Amino acid sequence: MQPSDYSMQGAVDLGARKAAMEREAKREAAQASGTANPYAIDVDENNFQDEVLQRSMSTPVVLAVLQSSSEQSSQVEAAIDRLAIGAGGQWAVAKVDVQASPQLAQALRVPAAPMIALVIGGQVVPGPTGPATEAQLRDWLSQVFEELRNQNVLPPEFTGLGPEGAEGGAGPAEQADPVDAEAQEALQRDDFDAAEQVYAKALESDPKNEHAKQRLAQVRLIRRLRGVDAAAARKAAADDPGDIDAQLQVADIDMYGQKVEDAFDRLITLVKNTRDDDRDRVRKHLLSLFEVLPATDPAVSAARRRLTAALF
């Protein structure tokens, strides 16, 4: 190789690859510990169109532009994750790492990281740039959601935010609900049994507690995915469409990755192609995935109708 064959592009690619690997390792660690935000997905040039622009046609997407080596970005990321979890899936979080995806950051004309924006209907609403506290992000989201409701872009019943905790607390959901706090403590010590029991007990006391039902479904989803090799699961499902275990596992992976429609489509198709006990098993698994999202989520309503048609 001649000296003229070298270019900075190679160095950029290596740096981006390293940043991408670090972010993936961070995501896997959070997933393994049960502290991951189930409503977040990492996006890059390859999936930005589908996971941000297309998804924003039906669900608000908060775009978090971050820098993996920045403490300010880590603080903003943690804050937006807590707000998303507290909101119970009313909106998704799309995370862009400027080091892992420099071309995408350039295309978005990012002035600095961290930066927060809201994408709705394919349109970008700029938000805070630089360090921002959880309270500041909550205030900004509250104002944006209120304006979108006033414009009839969002339905009147869309709140967009969970209950607000005390200032300086660990987070709105943890401060507002002692059940969440107890479950989170269990997850932090890697005790999924205890976390499930906390929410199961809450549901036993109040069968109409939709929050507890949703959190229980989320804990069970994350637990099922611990140690799963996503690539191997997808290959098994592709190689044998009749492998129910593999199909259920891929549906879980898609659900965790916010590919909600893909997860529902896979299982509804499987319902059509199975019979008796196998069909009932798939149906029950699909119902468990419905519970991961709010009962009013339009994707759930549409999938329920399709499931009914598939069964009858």
N, C-alpha and C positions, 0 to 999 in steps of 0.2 A: 504494500500500500504506500503510495506516495504521500508526502506531506499535504499536498493539495486536496487529497481525498478526505481529510478530516474536516469536520464541521461542528459548530456549536449545537446543531440539531441532535447529534448523538448524545451529547452531554445533557441536553434538555430531556431527551427521552429516558435516559438512565435515571435522572433525578425524579421525573414524573413516575417512573415505574417504582422507585423506592418509596415515594410518598404514597402511591396507591397500595403497595404492600403493607405499609405501616397502618394506613387507615383500615384495611381489611382485617389486620391483626387486632386492631382496637375494637372493631365491630364484633369479631368473633369472641373476644374476651368478654365484652359486655353481654353478648348473647349467652355465653356459658354461665355467667354469674347471675343471669336473670334480671339484669339492670338495663338491658337494651330498650330503646324506644321502639315499640312494634310498629309505629306509624312513620318511621324514617327509612329512607333509602339513599344510598350513595349514587350520584349520577355523574355521568361524563358525556363526552361527545356522542357516544354510541346510543345511549338511552335517554338523552335529554328530551327528544321529541315526544317519545311515548310516555315517559314517567313524569314529565313536567307539563309540557304544553298540552298533550292530549288528555292527560289526567285532569288538568285544570278545567276542562270543559264540563266536568261533572262534580268535581270536588276542589275546594280551595287548596292550593299548594303553597306552603311557606318555603321560599328558597333561601337556604343558608349558605352563603359563600364564605368558606373558611380557609385557614392556613394551618396545616397540621403542626407546624413548629411554633405556633403563636399561643401564648397563654391567654391573650384576650379572646382568641377564637375558641379556645377550649371552654372559657367561661360563658361565652355567648351560646355555644353549642349545648352546654349543659342546661342553660336557662330555657332555651327553646324546646329542648327535649322534655323538660318538666312541664312546660305549658302544654305541649302536645299530648302528653300522657294525661294531664289533668283534664284536657278537653275531650278525652275519650274517643279520639278518632274522627272528630268533626272536620279535621284537615290533616293533610299529609305534610311531612317535612322532606324536602329534597336537598341533599347536602352536596355541595361542589367544593372540592379541595383545589385551590388555585395551583398548588404544587403538583398534584396528580393530573390535573386537567388544565394546563396553562392556555391551550387554544380556546377552550370553552370560556374560560375567564376573560380572555381577550375579546371574544365574540360578544360577551355580555357587557363589555365595557365597564368592568368592575373597577371603581376608583381606588378601593382599598379593601382589605379583608381584616376583620370580619365585616360582612354586609348582609342585611336581611331584606327580603322583598316578598311580596305576596303575588302569586300568579293566579288569576281567575279568568276563565274564558279565553285563555291564550294571551291575556294582557298582563303586563307587569306593573305592579304598584310599588314604587320604591319605598324602602324603609330605612331604619337606622344603619349608619355606617360607622365602624369603629366600636369601641367598647360600649356595651349597653347592659344594664342590669335587668334582672327578670321583671321588676316592676315597670321599667321603661318599655320593655317589649310587650308586656301585658297591656299597658296603656295604649301603645300604638296599635296593637291588634284590635283592641276594643273599639277604637275610633274608626279603623278601617272597616271592621265588620258592621258597625252601626251605619256607616255611610252606604255600604253595599246593600244592607237591608232596606234603607230608605229609598234606594234606587231600584228596589225589587230584583236586584241581582241575586240576593240570597233570600230564602224564605223567612218570614217573620219569626218562626220558632227556632231559627238557627242562632245559638248563643255564641258559639265559637270558642268559649273559654269555660274552664271549670271553676269551682269555688276558689275564692282568693284567700290565701293564708296570711298569717301575720307577717309584717315587714321584717326582712332579715332572716326569715325562717328557712327551713330546708327546701320548701316547695309548697305550692298551693294544695295539692292533693294530700301530701303527707301531713300538713298542719290541720287541714279541715276534717280529715277522716281518720280516726284512730285505728280503724280496721286496715286501711291502707298502710299506715305506719307499722303495724304489727306484721303484716304480710311482707313489707319491704325489708324489715329486719330479718325475717326468715330467709328471704331470697339472698340477702347479703352474706349469710352464713351457708349458702348453698343448700338450704333445706326446703326443697320444693314440696315435700309432704306437708310440712307445717303451713306453708303459704296457701296451699290448696285448702287445708282444713280451716284456715281463718275465713276464707271467702265462702266455703261451703257452710260454715256455721252461721255466717251473716245471712246467707240465703235461707237457711232453715228457720232463722228467726223472722225473716221478712222475705217470703217467696217473690215479692214484687220489686225487690231491690235490683234494678237493672244495672246499676253500677257494679255491684258485687258479682252479678252474673257475667258481665263483660270482663271484669278483671280475672275471674276464675278461668274463663275461656282463654284469656291471654296467657296466663301462667301455664296452663296445660299445653298450649301451642308451643311456647318456648321450651318447655320441658321435653316435648316429643322431638324437638329439633336438636337437642344437645348431642354433640358427637356425630351428627349426620354428615356424610360426605355428599354435598349437593350434586356434584358432577356425577358421582357413581349412581345416585338415586335417579337422576334424569336419564342416564344411559339405560338403567334397568327398566324404567318406565317406557322408554322409546323402543327397546328391544322386545319387550313383551307387554303389549297393551292390556293383556289379561291379568297381569301381575297386580293384584289389588293392593298389596302392601306398598309396592313402589309407586303406584298412582296416588295413593293417599299421602305418601311422604312428599311427593312433588307438589301436591296441592298445598300441603303445609308450608313448604318452602316458598311457593308463590304468595301465599297469604302473608307470611312474615315479610316478604319483600315488597308488599303493597301491590302485587299483581293480582288484585282481588278477583277481577273478572276471569282471569286465566284459571285461578283456583276453582272458582265456581263452575266454569265451563267444563273443566276436566271431570269433575265429579258428577255433574248432570249427565254428561255423555256416558260415564261409567254406569250410572243408574239405568240408563236406557239399555245398556249392553249386558246387564247382569240380572239374575233371577234369585228369588227366595232369600236365603240367609245372606248371601253375598250382597244382594241389592239392599237389604235392610241395613247391613253394616255400612255400606257406602252412604246411604241416606242419613244415618245417624251421624256419621263423620261430617257430612256437609252441614247438618244442623248445628254441630258444634262450632264450625267455622262461621256460621251466621252470627253466633253469639259473641265473636271477637269484635264485631262492629256494632255501633248503635242500632237499635231496632228500627229506627227511622231512616237508616242509610238507604238511598235509592238503589244501590247495587244489591242489597239484601232483598228488597221488595221485588225487584225484577227477577232475581234468582229463585225466590220462593214460587213465583208464578210459573217459571220454567220447570221447576222441580215437580210441581203439581201436574203439569202437562206430561212430564216424562213418566210419572207414576201411573197416570190414568190415560 
